[in-house]
Structures are given as C-alpha cells and as structure tokens.
Amino acid sequence: MLKVAIPNQITYTDKQLQFLLANIGVDSALQDDYKAVVSNKFPVEIRKMSYREIFRALTNGTQDIGIVLHLAPMEAPMKVCCLHSFCTHKVNLSLFIPKDMHYKNLESLTGKRIATPYPSVLAPYLKAKNLKATVVPLENITCAFEFGIADAICIISGNKQYKFTSQLREIETVTQTYPIIISGENLQAQKQMILDELIERIISAENAQNKKLICISFPNDKKEAIIEALAQFEGPVSVTPALREQTIIRCFLDEKQFWDIKSHLKMVGAETIFVLPVENIIK
C-alpha cells in the first residue's frame, strides 16, 4: 500500500483531484483532514495533512509520498526528491488586502505586516521590489486578520479553503506555482513499483488533456485533400477503408485545433465527423 499525503490547503478542489484520480483508475472519496481514504481499485491510501505534517511524515516514514506546491519544499526542514511536476496546473501566489484598505500601488504596503506560509518566496520578491514591509511566517493564515497579526496576506489565489477571501482584494501576483509529487528517503521496492505505475498513469491522463479522438468519414476521392488538411498537426493518423466508396481517418487533435479546422475539413470533403473524448494516452 502506497501512502499519499496531500495538503489540507490543496490547490485542486476535492472534485478536481477526485476526477484526476478516477481517470487513472484510483477511486477515492476525500474526507475530512487526517482521515485516510483507501482506494478499492489501486493500492494507495490518501490522507490530508498540513504542509509541516507532510514533511514530518515523509521524514519518519509514516507517509511515502506527498503532493505539494513546488514552492513548499523551500520552506521544508528537509531535502525532498521531486518525482513529477503538474506543470499544466499552474496557480498564482498573490498578495491580498482587506477590501476597505486604501491601495494605490505596491508602495502602499510600505511598513505593513504581510503574513504568508511562503516567507522564503515573499521576502526575495519584496526585496526585488525595494519594498520595506515585514514578512510574518504563518502557516494557519486564517487567523492573520482575526488576531491582528498582519495587515495583508500572501496566499494561493482561488484557494477555496479560505472562506474569508470574499472580504479581500487580490492586488499583486508574486509568482506562479504548481503541484509536484515528492518523496523522502528510499522507498521499499514494492512501494516503488506502485509509485512508478501511479506516475505512469498520471502522465497518461496529462497526455490526454484537451485531446479529442476525431473520426472523419469521406469519399475515397477526397482522401488526399483530407490528409493534407491534417498534415499540419502532430499526432497519429490511421486510415481505414470503411465501405467500397468511403474511407475513415482517425487522429488525435487538441480541442481548439479541431474547432479551428472543422469547417475546412467539411469544405474539402468530410461528410461525417465523430468527436470522442480521450481519458488517457499511454506512450
């Protein structure tokens, strides 16, 4: 059983994460923090934790891997190994202030206290902007305003865990970040095999993002024109004789590519076009 820790501040919504797991054959129903969920279809156990607890668990071996933002290891008290990056799932690390706070530009934060779980990222940003403000390291950011700890905060934009963000205004983007899979020390051989299979499945789901399987039926005498129209796109193309006077071509296209070329395909002879969803592409 591979034990996977994810942040209770995760940037995916639970629904998005469950959708990704479902597409790779890992059924799960994420529950409250600290309650483990075991998949019935794949040997993994998933548990929500704080970032600090994830790094501690990887150190003492109670968890095998973690899914965290790529900025998080900068705050970690240990060295971790990055196993996979979800680079297509970028989110913003941004500065927020109360809606009733006066703000003209970044200089308005001069002398202010800014709380953040990512002090090692925020401090160099403020220095580069020549802004003199106090960085307050704070993992539980929800109490920053309630207890008068800070005047502003620096957190992940769109994080639905923070219900109070409806009372805040996003003013500046500090940087972008994305989730990564990390591990601590060497895994047992059996767990390493499970991990390798998990990452291969994740990559196959990422390969299929925004991809559609396009099946185009057309008269035989339009074959060259159809193939020429598709030649500008990368990806496999298979040609199958359908009926005596008809041919079918199958190919993978990005969804936007298909809509851009759809009218041209019809113009050069495509009679029927089937568009099918693609969940995984294994290379």
TORMI-295954 format. One record per residue: x, y, z of N, C-alpha, C in turn. Coordinates in steps of 0.05 Angstrom, whole numbers, padded with zeros to 5 digits, always signed. Layout:
// TORMI-295954
XYZXYZXYZ
...
END
This chain:
// TORMI-295954
+00017-00024+00000+00000+00000+00000+00018+00025+00000
+00014+00042-00019+00029+00067-00021+00013+00089-00006
+00026+00102+00013+00012+00122+00029+00019+00150+00018
-00003+00164+00010+00000+00190-00003-00012+00212+00015
+00004+00233+00020-00005+00255+00036-00010+00279+00017
-00033+00293+00021-00039+00317+00006-00046+00339+00025
-00040+00364+00018-00045+00386+00037-00075+00391+00042
-00081+00398+00066-00109+00407+00071-00113+00435+00059
-00091+00447+00049-00093+00473+00035-00090+00468+00004
-00097+00444-00005-00091+00437-00033-00103+00456-00053
-00089+00460-00075-00098+00480-00095-00118+00468-00114
-00118+00441-00117-00140+00429-00131-00165+00430-00113
-00188+00433-00124-00212+00428-00107-00213+00397-00104
-00228+00389-00083-00230+00360-00080-00242+00347-00105
-00261+00360-00117-00274+00349-00141-00254+00345-00164
-00236+00365-00168-00216+00363-00189-00197+00340-00184
-00188+00338-00159-00169+00317-00152-00182+00289-00155
-00207+00286-00146-00220+00261-00149-00224+00254-00179
-00229+00274-00196-00232+00270-00224-00206+00259-00236
-00183+00271-00228-00157+00262-00238-00152+00233-00229
-00158+00227-00204-00153+00200-00194-00171+00180-00207
-00196+00188-00213-00215+00170-00226-00206+00163-00254
-00193+00183-00268-00184+00178-00295-00160+00159-00296
-00147+00155-00274-00124+00137-00274-00130+00111-00258
-00155+00106-00253-00163+00081-00241-00160+00081-00211
-00159+00104-00198-00157+00106-00169-00183+00118-00158
-00200+00101-00147-00225+00112-00136-00220+00122-00108
-00232+00145-00102-00228+00156-00075-00251+00175-00070
-00256+00179-00044-00275+00200-00036-00262+00215-00013
-00249+00237-00018-00234+00251+00002-00251+00261+00024
-00243+00255+00049-00259+00262+00072-00246+00285+00087
-00252+00287+00113-00241+00308+00129-00211+00305+00132
-00198+00326+00142-00169+00325+00147-00162+00302+00165
-00139+00289+00159-00127+00268+00175-00141+00241+00173
-00164+00240+00159-00177+00214+00156-00168+00201+00130
-00157+00177+00132-00146+00163+00109-00168+00152+00092
-00164+00153+00065-00182+00141+00046-00167+00120+00030
-00176+00096+00029-00163+00074+00015-00178+00068-00011
-00163+00067-00033-00175+00061-00059-00182+00031-00060
-00204+00025-00073-00212-00003-00077-00200-00015-00103
-00190+00003-00120-00180-00006-00147-00150-00004-00150
-00137+00010-00132-00108+00013-00135-00096+00015-00107
-00073+00003-00101-00063+00002-00074-00051+00028-00064
-00068+00048-00060-00059+00073-00048-00078+00081-00025
-00066+00095-00006-00082+00107+00016-00076+00137+00015
-00097+00154+00016-00094+00183+00014-00103+00196+00040
-00087+00215+00049-00093+00228+00074-00086+00258+00072
-00104+00275+00082-00099+00304+00083-00083+00312+00108
-00063+00330+00104-00047+00339+00126-00039+00368+00121
-00028+00381+00142-00015+00407+00137+00012+00402+00124
+00023+00423+00112+00049+00421+00100+00070+00411+00120
+00070+00423+00144+00090+00415+00164+00088+00385+00171
+00063+00376+00173+00059+00347+00180+00067+00329+00156
+00063+00339+00132+00071+00323+00108+00101+00318+00109
+00117+00340+00113+00146+00337+00113+00156+00320+00136
+00142+00323+00159+00149+00306+00183+00143+00277+00177
+00120+00271+00164+00112+00244+00158+00131+00231+00137
+00140+00247+00118+00159+00236+00098+00186+00230+00111
+00193+00246+00131+00219+00242+00145+00218+00217+00162
+00196+00213+00177+00195+00189+00195+00184+00164+00181
+00176+00167+00156+00167+00144+00140+00138+00135+00144
+00122+00151+00158+00094+00144+00161+00078+00150+00136
+00089+00167+00118+00077+00171+00092+00099+00167+00071
+00092+00157+00048+00111+00150+00027+00117+00174+00008
+00095+00187-00001+00098+00209-00019+00079+00231-00011
+00084+00255-00021+00066+00278-00017+00061+00293-00043
+00037+00305-00045+00031+00322-00067+00029+00351-00056
+00049+00368-00062+00050+00395-00051+00056+00414-00074
+00054+00440-00068+00062+00460-00087+00092+00461-00089
+00102+00467-00113+00131+00466-00117+00146+00487-00101
+00132+00506-00090+00144+00526-00072+00148+00515-00044
+00132+00496-00036+00131+00486-00009+00158+00475+00001
+00173+00460-00015+00199+00449-00005+00219+00471+00002
+00215+00496-00007+00233+00518+00001+00230+00524+00030
+00206+00517+00042+00201+00521+00070+00206+00496+00087
+00213+00474+00074+00216+00449+00087+00242+00447+00103
+00241+00433+00126+00265+00429+00142+00282+00405+00132
+00276+00395+00109+00289+00371+00099+00291+00372+00069
+00309+00356+00058+00312+00354+00029+00292+00334+00019
+00278+00340-00003+00259+00322-00015+00266+00318-00044
+00256+00296-00055+00261+00290-00083+00235+00295-00099
+00237+00311-00120+00214+00316-00137+00211+00293-00157
+00189+00279-00157+00184+00256-00174+00168+00263-00199
+00151+00283-00197+00134+00290-00220+00123+00318-00216
+00121+00334-00237+00110+00361-00236+00084+00363-00252
+00064+00375-00240+00039+00380-00254+00040+00408-00266
+00057+00412-00286+00063+00439-00296+00039+00452-00310
+00020+00436-00318-00003+00447-00332-00024+00457-00313
-00020+00454-00286-00039+00462-00266-00028+00486-00250
-00020+00507-00264-00008+00530-00250-00029+00547-00236
-00021+00558-00213-00038+00576-00198-00020+00599-00189
-00033+00621-00181-00019+00645-00173-00015+00646-00142
+00009+00654-00134+00014+00662-00107+00011+00693-00106
-00008+00703-00092-00015+00731-00095-00017+00745-00068
-00015+00772-00069-00019+00789-00045-00049+00797-00043
-00059+00796-00019-00087+00803-00014-00088+00824+00009
-00107+00843+00006-00111+00862+00028-00141+00864+00033
-00150+00874+00057-00178+00878+00061-00190+00897+00041
-00215+00893+00033-00227+00910+00013-00229+00939+00021
-00230+00944+00047-00233+00972+00056-00206+00986+00060
-00184+00972+00055-00157+00984+00058-00150+01001+00034
-00139+01024+00038-00131+01042+00016-00107+01029+00002
-00108+01028-00025-00086+01017-00040-00084+01031-00067
-00060+01042-00072-00055+01056-00097-00036+01039-00114
-00014+01031-00103+00005+01013-00116+00020+00998-00094
+00040+00983-00102+00054+00965-00084+00067+00981-00061
+00074+01006-00065+00086+01022-00044+00067+01027-00021
+00041+01023-00026+00021+01026-00005+00025+01006+00018
+00041+00985+00013+00046+00965+00033+00071+00971+00049
+00084+00993+00044+00108+01001+00059+00102+01002+00089
+00118+00989+00105+00114+00988+00134+00093+00969+00144
+00079+00956+00125+00057+00937+00133+00069+00910+00140
+00052+00894+00154+00059+00866+00160+00044+00848+00141
+00059+00830+00128+00047+00811+00109+00051+00783+00118
+00030+00769+00124+00031+00741+00134+00030+00722+00110
+00045+00700+00111+00046+00681+00089+00057+00654+00098
+00048+00633+00086+00060+00607+00091+00086+00603+00075
+00092+00623+00058+00115+00621+00040+00135+00645+00043
+00146+00648+00067+00164+00671+00072+00189+00671+00055
+00199+00647+00048+00223+00645+00032+00219+00654+00003
+00193+00655-00005+00187+00665-00032+00180+00695-00031
+00165+00703-00010+00155+00730-00009+00178+00750-00003
+00197+00743+00015+00218+00761+00023+00236+00770-00001
+00245+00751-00018+00261+00760-00041+00244+00777-00060
+00218+00772-00063+00201+00788-00080+00200+00817-00070
+00196+00820-00044+00194+00847-00033+00221+00862-00036
+00243+00847-00033+00269+00859-00035+00274+00868-00064
+00266+00851-00083+00269+00859-00111+00252+00883-00119
+00230+00887-00105+00213+00910-00110+00221+00934-00093
+00242+00930-00077+00252+00951-00059+00230+00961-00040
+00214+00942-00030+00192+00948-00013+00199+00940+00016
+00197+00959+00034+00203+00953+00062+00178+00946+00077
+00173+00920+00080+00150+00910+00094+00159+00887+00111
+00144+00880+00132+00152+00858+00149+00138+00832+00141
+00154+00811+00136+00143+00785+00128+00137+00769+00154
+00113+00760+00157+00105+00745+00181+00100+00716+00173
+00119+00697+00179+00114+00669+00172+00090+00658+00188
+00071+00648+00173+00046+00638+00187+00033+00617+00170
+00033+00592+00180+00020+00570+00165-00010+00572+00166
-00021+00577+00190-00050+00579+00193-00058+00608+00187
-00061+00614+00162-00066+00641+00153-00093+00652+00160
-00111+00634+00168-00139+00643+00174-00141+00662+00198
-00120+00661+00215-00121+00679+00239-00106+00705+00235
-00096+00710+00211-00079+00733+00207-00093+00759+00213
-00117+00762+00203-00132+00787+00208-00148+00786+00234
-00158+00762+00240-00175+00759+00264-00160+00767+00290
-00134+00760+00291-00119+00766+00315-00100+00790+00311
-00104+00805+00289-00087+00828+00285-00058+00823+00280
-00052+00799+00269-00024+00791+00264-00013+00805+00240
-00030+00811+00219-00020+00822+00194-00039+00842+00183
-00028+00859+00165-00044+00878+00150-00052+00868+00122
-00036+00849+00112-00041+00837+00086-00031+00808+00088
-00039+00792+00068-00030+00764+00067-00021+00757+00039
-00005+00736+00038+00005+00726+00012-00002+00696+00011
-00022+00689-00005-00031+00661-00007-00037+00654-00036
-00045+00629-00040-00052+00619-00066-00079+00630-00074
-00080+00642-00098-00105+00654-00108-00125+00631-00115
-00150+00635-00107-00170+00616-00114-00172+00592-00095
-00157+00593-00073-00158+00572-00053-00184+00573-00037
-00201+00554-00042-00228+00554-00031-00228+00547-00001
-00205+00539+00009-00204+00533+00038-00208+00558+00054
-00199+00581+00044-00201+00606+00058-00227+00620+00051
-00247+00616+00067-00273+00628+00062-00273+00658+00065
-00254+00669+00081-00254+00697+00086-00243+00713+00062
-00233+00700+00041-00222+00715+00018-00244+00731+00003
-00269+00726+00008-00290+00742-00004-00290+00771+00007
-00276+00774+00030-00274+00801+00042-00248+00814+00034
-00232+00801+00017-00206+00812+00010-00205+00819-00020
-00184+00835-00026-00179+00843-00054-00151+00833-00062
-00150+00819-00084-00124+00810-00095-00111+00833-00110
-00086+00840-00102-00074+00864-00112-00049+00859-00130
-00034+00838-00124-00009+00833-00139-00004+00803-00140
+00007+00794-00163+00016+00766-00165+00046+00765-00159
+00053+00749-00140+00081+00747-00132+00096+00728-00151
+00084+00705-00156+00095+00685-00174+00074+00664-00180
+00081+00645-00198+00063+00623-00203+00075+00597-00192
+00058+00579-00185+00067+00553-00174+00049+00531-00185
+00057+00506-00179+00042+00483-00189+00048+00460-00170
+00030+00440-00170+00035+00417-00152+00057+00399-00163
+00071+00386-00144+00091+00366-00151+00087+00342-00132
+00098+00319-00141+00099+00296-00124+00127+00293-00112
+00128+00291-00086+00154+00289-00072+00156+00264-00055
+00181+00256-00049+00185+00234-00031+00209+00240-00014
+00213+00225+00008+00236+00229+00025+00257+00209+00018
+00264+00192+00037+00285+00172+00033+00275+00150+00014
+00293+00131+00009+00287+00109-00009+00262+00093-00001
+00245+00087-00021+00221+00071-00016+00228+00042-00018
+00212+00025-00005+00214-00003-00008+00209-00011-00038
+00221-00032-00047+00219-00040-00075+00190-00043-00084
+00173-00055-00067+00145-00059-00075+00130-00033-00077
+00136-00014-00058+00122+00012-00060+00133+00028-00083
+00158+00025-00090+00169+00039-00113+00155+00030-00139
+00149+00004-00141+00134-00006-00164+00107+00006-00166
+00093+00008-00143+00066+00021-00143+00069+00050-00151
+00089+00064-00141+00093+00092-00147+00099+00096-00177
+00116+00079-00188+00122+00081-00217+00097+00078-00234
+00079+00059-00226+00054+00055-00240+00036+00079-00237
+00035+00090-00213+00018+00113-00208+00026+00137-00226
+00052+00142-00227+00062+00165-00243+00058+00160-00272
+00061+00135-00281+00056+00129-00310+00026+00134-00317
+00009+00127-00298-00020+00133-00303-00026+00163-00303
-00013+00177-00285-00017+00206-00284-00008+00219-00310
+00015+00211-00320+00026+00221-00345+00007+00215-00368
-00004+00191-00368-00023+00184-00390-00048+00201-00390
-00057+00209-00365-00080+00227-00363-00073+00255-00373
-00048+00264-00366-00039+00290-00375-00036+00291-00405
-00026+00269-00417-00023+00268-00446-00050+00272-00460
-00071+00264-00447-00098+00265-00459-00112+00291-00454
-00101+00309-00438-00114+00334-00432-00120+00350-00457
-00145+00358-00460-00155+00374-00483-00153+00360-00509
-00148+00334-00509-00146+00318-00533-00173+00306-00540
-00179+00304-00566-00203+00291-00576-00194+00270-00597
-00209+00248-00598-00205+00229-00620-00225+00236-00642
-00214+00243-00665-00231+00252-00687-00233+00230-00708
-00257+00222-00715-00262+00202-00736-00276+00216-00759
-00264+00216-00782-00274+00231-00805-00281+00212-00828
-00305+00212-00836-00314+00195-00859-00317+00212-00884
-00307+00202-00907-00307+00218-00931-00305+00199-00956
-00312+00209-00979-00310+00193-01004-00280+00188-01010
-00274+00165-01022-00246+00158-01028-00231+00179-01044
-00245+00193-01062-00231+00212-01079-00224+00238-01064
-00232+00240-01038-00224+00264-01022-00202+00258-01003
-00190+00234-01005-00170+00225-00986-00146+00243-00984
-00135+00250-01007-00110+00267-01007-00116+00295-00995
-00139+00306-01001-00146+00333-00990-00149+00332-00960
-00161+00311-00950-00166+00308-00921-00139+00305-00907
-00122+00287-00917-00096+00282-00905-00079+00307-00906
-00080+00322-00927-00065+00347-00929-00074+00367-00909
-00100+00368-00904-00112+00387-00884-00102+00380-00856
-00098+00354-00851-00089+00345-00824-00059+00345-00821
-00044+00348-00842-00015+00345-00842-00002+00366-00824
-00014+00389-00819-00002+00410-00803-00002+00403-00773
-00018+00383-00765-00020+00376-00737-00003+00351-00731
+00009+00351-00707+00024+00327-00698+00004+00307-00688
+00013+00282-00687-00004+00261-00676-00009+00239-00696
-00016+00215-00686-00020+00193-00705-00045+00196-00721
-00044+00187-00746-00066+00186-00764-00069+00158-00775
-00092+00146-00772-00096+00119-00784-00118+00122-00805
-00114+00108-00827-00133+00109-00849-00144+00081-00852
-00171+00079-00851-00184+00053-00852-00206+00054-00874
-00204+00036-00894-00226+00034-00913-00251+00026-00899
-00272+00041-00903-00298+00034-00890-00316+00019-00909
-00327+00032-00928-00343+00019-00949-00328+00020-00975
-00339+00009-00995-00325+00009-01021-00318+00037-01031
-00336+00056-01026-00331+00083-01036-00326+00103-01013
-00322+00093-00988-00317+00111-00966-00292+00103-00951
-00279+00123-00938-00256+00119-00922-00260+00133-00895
-00247+00123-00874-00248+00136-00847-00220+00141-00838
-00215+00165-00829-00189+00173-00817-00194+00178-00788
-00175+00168-00771-00176+00173-00743-00151+00187-00735
-00153+00208-00718-00130+00223-00709-00136+00236-00682
-00115+00244-00668-00118+00259-00643-00112+00288-00648
-00130+00305-00639-00126+00334-00641-00133+00348-00615
-00119+00370-00610-00128+00387-00588-00156+00397-00595
-00172+00402-00574-00199+00410-00579-00201+00436-00595
-00183+00455-00589-00182+00481-00603-00174+00476-00632
-00155+00458-00637-00146+00452-00664-00170+00442-00681
-00185+00424-00668-00208+00413-00683-00228+00434-00691
-00235+00452-00673-00255+00472-00680-00244+00492-00700
-00218+00496-00700-00205+00514-00720-00206+00502-00748
-00205+00475-00750-00202+00463-00776-00228+00450-00785
-00248+00449-00768-00273+00435-00774-00286+00444-00800
-00289+00469-00804-00302+00480-00828-00286+00473-00853
-00259+00474-00851-00242+00468-00874-00245+00438-00881
-00246+00421-00861-00250+00392-00867-00276+00387-00882
-00297+00401-00873-00323+00398-00887-00321+00408-00916
-00306+00430-00919-00304+00442-00946-00289+00425-00965
-00268+00410-00956-00252+00393-00974-00263+00365-00977
-00286+00359-00964-00298+00333-00970-00307+00316-00947
-00302+00324-00922-00311+00308-00899-00341+00307-00898
-00353+00283-00895-00382+00281-00895-00392+00278-00866
-00379+00261-00850-00387+00257-00822-00363+00258-00805
-00364+00274-00783-00342+00276-00764-00351+00268-00736
-00339+00248-00725-00345+00239-00698-00323+00250-00680
-00331+00263-00657-00312+00274-00638-00316+00259-00612
-00295+00245-00603-00297+00228-00579-00277+00237-00558
-00286+00236-00532-00267+00244-00510-00245+00223-00507
-00222+00233-00497-00199+00216-00492-00191+00219-00463
-00190+00197-00448-00183+00199-00420-00153+00195-00415
-00141+00177-00430-00113+00170-00426-00099+00165-00453
-00074+00174-00455-00057+00167-00478-00031+00156-00466
-00025+00131-00470-00001+00118-00460+00019+00116-00482
+00042+00128-00477+00064+00128-00498+00086+00110-00490
END
